[in-house]
Amino acid sequence: MTNPNTLLLIMINAVLMLALAALLISPMVFFFAALAGAPLMLSILIIITLTTRAKAPAEIKA
């Protein structure tokens, strides 16, 4: 009768370890996602500003 209890303890420990691993890994995932996404967002903003600045003088001259 000790096998179900030990299996339950092993399952609970595995779930707790997975939860701790997820808590530890998720900030790193968000950090790397921010590192990868920041240059993309900056490039998109730079492209938008360059296109709007390129279009604005043409509208003013016309």
Contacts in CASP RR format, 6 or more apart in sequence:
PFRMAT RR
TARGET T0000
AUTHOR 0000-0000-0000
METHOD contacts of the structure
MODEL  1
MTNPNTLLLIMINAVLMLALAALLISPMVFFFAALAGAPLMLSILIIITL
TTRAKAPAEIKA
END
